[in-house]
Amino acid sequence: MEATVAERGQITLPKAVRDALGLTKGTTLKVELDGGRIILRKDVGDALSKMRGRIKLPAGTTTDDVMRELRGRAPGDPYPPPDETE
């Protein structure tokens, strides 16, 4: 795929790239230089900050509980406490 630099330095990303990454009007991209390469990264920090505080956990449930349920126990995870069995 190719993109051409316009007079004001703008480029149009190919539709396949925009669709694959879910890029829409107003999406922020991080621009990095790596030697002679330009790296564009989708800024997911903004999307995460918009979601912060919108998900309510049931009373008595912690985010650690939810992560254990989703991922299972991690090696060295002290939960459940040593006096309890799984």
Backbone as a chain_set.jsonl record, in Angstrom:
{"seq": "MEATVAERGQITLPKAVRDALGLTKGTTLKVELDGGRIILRKDVGDALSKMRGRIKLPAGTTTDDVMRELRGRAPGDPYPPPDETE", "coords": {"N": [[0.84, -1.18, 0.0], [0.364, 2.286, -0.545], [0.847, 5.756, 0.289], [0.483, 9.179, -0.48], [2.244, 12.172, 0.125], [0.683, 15.206, 0.644], [0.469, 18.701, -0.356], [0.402, 20.247, 2.033], [1.63, 18.555, 3.792], [0.007, 16.503, 4.554], [-1.315, 13.156, 4.696], [-3.251, 10.506, 3.284], [-4.527, 7.749, 4.791], [-4.725, 4.418, 3.611], [-7.943, 2.93, 3.007], [-8.262, 0.258, 3.84], [-6.419, 0.065, 5.915], [-7.406, 1.976, 7.73], [-9.904, 0.821, 8.302], [-9.113, -1.667, 9.408], [-7.91, -0.886, 11.787], [-9.875, 0.512, 13.012], [-10.028, 3.276, 12.692], [-11.386, 6.464, 12.791], [-12.842, 9.649, 11.887], [-11.204, 12.142, 13.677], [-9.786, 10.438, 15.338], [-6.944, 10.013, 17.353], [-3.533, 9.736, 16.562], [-0.393, 8.482, 17.527], [2.808, 9.647, 16.705], [5.912, 8.424, 15.789], [9.443, 8.442, 15.285], [11.746, 6.246, 13.842], [14.739, 5.798, 13.11], [14.89, 5.854, 9.699], [12.193, 5.449, 9.493], [8.674, 6.053, 9.831], [6.462, 5.702, 12.432], [3.168, 5.051, 13.156], [0.872, 5.033, 15.74], [-2.15, 3.95, 17.155], [-3.824, 5.912, 19.492], [-4.731, 4.659, 22.383], [-5.107, 5.452, 24.928], [-6.862, 7.612, 25.294], [-9.342, 6.461, 24.739], [-9.466, 4.641, 26.84], [-9.505, 6.373, 29.037], [-11.996, 7.547, 28.698], [-13.664, 5.467, 29.38], [-13.164, 5.051, 32.041], [-14.42, 4.594, 35.252], [-16.99, 3.943, 34.458], [-17.818, 1.339, 34.645], [-19.376, -0.594, 36.961], [-18.671, -2.516, 39.771], [-19.967, -5.413, 41.458], [-21.0, -5.156, 44.9], [-18.476, -5.703, 47.298], [-16.768, -6.942, 45.511], [-13.609, -6.961, 44.002], [-11.302, -5.422, 41.656], [-9.19, -7.158, 41.355], [-10.403, -9.61, 41.901], [-12.078, -9.858, 39.66], [-10.16, -9.972, 37.618], [-8.864, -12.382, 38.283], [-10.954, -14.135, 37.8], [-11.259, -13.844, 35.047], [-8.677, -14.433, 33.998], [-7.59, -16.475, 35.507], [-5.636, -17.837, 38.219], [-2.531, -16.318, 38.937], [0.928, -17.367, 38.898], [2.246, -17.584, 42.145], [0.253, -16.052, 43.22], [-1.353, -14.997, 46.075], [-3.946, -15.608, 46.641], [-6.503, -18.033, 46.908], [-6.184, -17.398, 50.471], [-3.46, -19.084, 52.236], [-4.542, -20.876, 54.167], [-6.879, -21.788, 53.127], [-8.37, -24.096, 50.82], [-8.368, -24.847, 47.291]], "CA": [[0.0, 0.0, 0.0], [1.106, 3.543, -0.598], [0.166, 7.011, 0.581], [1.244, 10.298, -1.027], [2.248, 13.363, 0.964], [0.082, 16.354, -0.039], [1.179, 19.974, -0.259], [0.508, 20.704, 3.422], [2.223, 17.503, 4.605], [-1.005, 15.54, 4.945], [-1.421, 11.906, 3.946], [-4.496, 9.772, 3.48], [-4.26, 6.334, 5.033], [-5.604, 3.553, 2.819], [-9.167, 2.513, 3.686], [-8.056, -1.04, 4.485], [-5.706, 0.332, 7.17], [-8.358, 2.65, 8.636], [-10.906, -0.156, 8.735], [-8.487, -2.688, 10.252], [-7.59, -0.314, 13.092], [-11.026, 1.237, 13.546], [-9.732, 4.709, 12.695], [-12.466, 7.303, 12.3], [-12.537, 11.076, 11.961], [-10.892, 12.595, 15.025], [-8.933, 9.492, 16.058], [-5.589, 10.517, 17.574], [-2.445, 8.799, 16.307], [0.929, 8.849, 18.038], [3.793, 9.607, 15.629], [7.271, 8.166, 16.279], [10.489, 8.249, 14.286], [12.654, 5.144, 14.131], [15.677, 5.874, 11.99], [14.231, 6.404, 8.525], [10.792, 5.003, 9.441], [7.647, 6.751, 10.601], [5.57, 4.733, 13.053], [1.916, 5.614, 13.644], [0.203, 4.148, 16.697], [-3.452, 4.417, 17.613], [-3.771, 6.333, 20.894], [-5.821, 4.006, 23.109], [-5.233, 6.085, 26.239], [-8.059, 8.441, 25.317], [-10.489, 5.555, 24.831], [-9.488, 4.094, 28.196], [-9.907, 7.411, 29.989], [-13.437, 7.75, 28.545], [-14.357, 4.358, 30.034], [-12.853, 5.026, 33.467], [-15.514, 4.882, 36.16], [-18.302, 3.597, 33.907], [-18.148, -0.043, 34.966], [-19.576, -0.753, 38.404], [-18.514, -3.887, 40.249], [-20.872, -5.749, 42.561], [-20.479, -4.862, 46.239], [-17.572, -6.72, 47.827], [-15.922, -7.481, 44.447], [-12.493, -6.087, 43.653], [-10.787, -5.635, 40.294], [-8.365, -8.371, 41.403], [-11.332, -10.742, 41.789], [-12.511, -9.936, 38.264], [-9.015, -10.423, 36.815], [-8.672, -13.808, 38.556], [-12.021, -14.857, 37.12], [-10.991, -13.803, 33.611], [-7.371, -14.982, 33.623], [-7.125, -17.549, 36.377], [-4.638, -17.396, 39.199], [-1.16, -16.148, 38.469], [1.892, -18.014, 39.785], [2.588, -16.764, 43.308], [-0.924, -15.322, 43.685], [-1.645, -15.46, 47.426], [-5.384, -15.839, 46.818], [-7.035, -17.817, 48.258], [-5.166, -17.456, 51.532], [-2.888, -20.408, 52.392], [-5.297, -21.798, 55.014], [-8.038, -22.266, 52.375], [-8.021, -24.939, 49.674], [-9.074, -24.479, 46.065]], "C": [[0.881, 1.238, 0.0], [0.216, 4.702, -0.18], [1.069, 8.128, 0.075], [1.129, 11.489, -0.098], [1.711, 14.527, 0.139], [0.878, 17.619, 0.257], [1.397, 20.437, 1.172], [1.062, 19.625, 4.351], [1.24, 16.446, 5.044], [-0.921, 14.282, 4.083], [-2.796, 11.314, 4.21], [-4.134, 8.317, 3.656], [-5.212, 5.496, 4.188], [-6.79, 3.067, 3.651], [-9.002, 1.193, 4.418], [-7.36, -0.866, 5.835], [-6.66, 0.974, 8.172], [-9.38, 1.666, 9.178], [-10.321, -1.175, 9.701], [-8.223, -2.175, 11.664], [-8.755, 0.44, 13.72], [-10.783, 2.728, 13.642], [-10.899, 5.471, 12.083], [-12.041, 8.754, 12.432], [-12.306, 11.476, 13.414], [-10.04, 11.645, 15.845], [-7.526, 10.076, 16.165], [-4.581, 9.403, 17.319], [-1.167, 9.346, 16.921], [1.917, 8.681, 16.895], [5.175, 9.445, 16.241], [8.21, 8.041, 15.089], [11.409, 7.141, 14.748], [13.635, 5.063, 12.972], [14.985, 6.552, 10.826], [12.769, 6.003, 8.404], [9.903, 5.924, 10.265], [6.704, 5.683, 11.137], [4.352, 5.481, 13.58], [1.278, 4.597, 14.564], [-1.121, 4.778, 17.103], [-3.345, 4.736, 19.099], [-4.96, 5.731, 21.628], [-6.023, 4.613, 24.488], [-6.496, 6.912, 26.354], [-9.304, 7.571, 25.458], [-10.605, 4.973, 26.234], [-9.96, 5.133, 29.203], [-11.405, 7.692, 29.89], [-14.224, 6.664, 29.273], [-14.171, 4.35, 31.55], [-14.074, 5.435, 34.295], [-16.886, 4.487, 35.658], [-18.736, 2.182, 34.245], [-18.219, -0.176, 36.477], [-19.477, -2.223, 38.765], [-19.54, -4.162, 41.347], [-20.205, -5.456, 43.911], [-19.613, -6.019, 46.722], [-16.662, -7.343, 46.787], [-14.834, -6.476, 44.121], [-12.085, -6.347, 42.205], [-9.895, -6.862, 40.253], [-9.237, -9.616, 41.268], [-11.756, -10.947, 40.333], [-11.376, -10.459, 37.387], [-8.743, -11.904, 37.044], [-9.727, -14.639, 37.821], [-11.762, -14.922, 35.613], [-9.746, -14.587, 33.212], [-6.951, -16.218, 34.396], [-6.082, -17.004, 37.33], [-3.274, -17.309, 38.558], [-0.223, -16.908, 39.405], [2.259, -17.065, 40.934], [1.429, -15.943, 43.84], [-1.318, -15.854, 45.064], [-3.118, -15.78, 47.665], [-5.756, -17.211, 46.293], [-5.923, -17.92, 49.294], [-4.703, -18.902, 51.772], [-3.707, -21.384, 53.234], [-6.558, -22.319, 54.325], [-7.563, -23.141, 51.227], [-8.862, -24.537, 48.488], [-10.164, -25.451, 45.758]], "O": [[2.008, 1.216, 0.493], [-1.009, 4.635, -0.284], [2.292, 8.034, 0.189], [0.048, 11.787, 0.411], [2.224, 14.807, -0.945], [1.84, 17.599, 1.025], [2.462, 20.964, 1.497], [0.975, 19.762, 5.571], [1.594, 15.57, 5.832], [-0.519, 14.323, 2.92], [-3.421, 11.591, 5.234], [-3.51, 7.714, 2.783], [-6.389, 5.836, 4.066], [-6.658, 2.821, 4.85], [-9.545, 1.023, 5.509], [-7.678, -1.572, 6.792], [-6.715, 0.563, 9.331], [-9.687, 1.673, 10.37], [-10.952, -1.514, 10.702], [-8.303, -2.936, 12.628], [-8.638, 0.95, 14.834], [-11.271, 3.38, 14.564], [-11.345, 5.154, 10.98], [-11.002, 9.053, 13.021], [-13.128, 11.178, 14.282], [-9.608, 12.0, 16.941], [-6.981, 10.577, 15.181], [-4.744, 8.277, 17.79], [-0.897, 10.544, 16.839], [1.873, 7.676, 16.186], [5.572, 10.226, 17.107], [7.812, 7.588, 14.016], [11.808, 7.099, 15.911], [13.404, 4.361, 11.988], [14.542, 7.695, 10.943], [12.16, 6.186, 7.35], [10.333, 6.496, 11.266], [6.204, 4.854, 10.376], [4.483, 6.429, 14.354], [1.156, 3.424, 14.21], [-1.203, 5.979, 17.36], [-2.837, 3.928, 19.876], [-6.078, 6.234, 21.512], [-7.016, 4.315, 25.152], [-7.139, 6.915, 27.404], [-10.217, 7.907, 26.212], [-11.709, 4.827, 26.761], [-10.725, 4.818, 30.115], [-12.028, 8.039, 30.893], [-15.338, 6.915, 29.734], [-14.942, 3.708, 32.265], [-14.676, 6.483, 34.064], [-17.87, 4.68, 36.372], [-19.92, 1.863, 34.138], [-17.249, 0.095, 37.183], [-20.118, -3.072, 38.145], [-19.934, -3.253, 42.078], [-18.981, -5.508, 44.029], [-19.983, -7.183, 46.568], [-15.848, -8.2, 47.132], [-15.101, -5.283, 43.979], [-12.468, -7.353, 41.607], [-9.837, -7.545, 39.231], [-8.852, -10.573, 40.596], [-11.788, -12.075, 39.84], [-11.602, -11.294, 36.511], [-8.422, -12.619, 36.095], [-9.428, -15.707, 37.288], [-12.021, -15.946, 34.981], [-9.751, -15.313, 32.218], [-6.042, -16.932, 33.973], [-5.697, -15.837, 37.246], [-2.912, -18.142, 37.727], [-0.538, -17.08, 40.582], [2.545, -15.889, 40.71], [1.595, -15.208, 44.813], [-1.589, -17.047, 45.205], [-3.497, -16.179, 48.766], [-5.291, -17.524, 45.197], [-4.853, -18.464, 49.021], [-5.466, -19.84, 51.54], [-3.592, -22.595, 53.048], [-7.238, -23.191, 54.864], [-6.462, -22.944, 50.715], [-9.936, -23.957, 48.643], [-10.865, -25.296, 44.758]]}, "num_chains": 1, "name": "protein.A"}
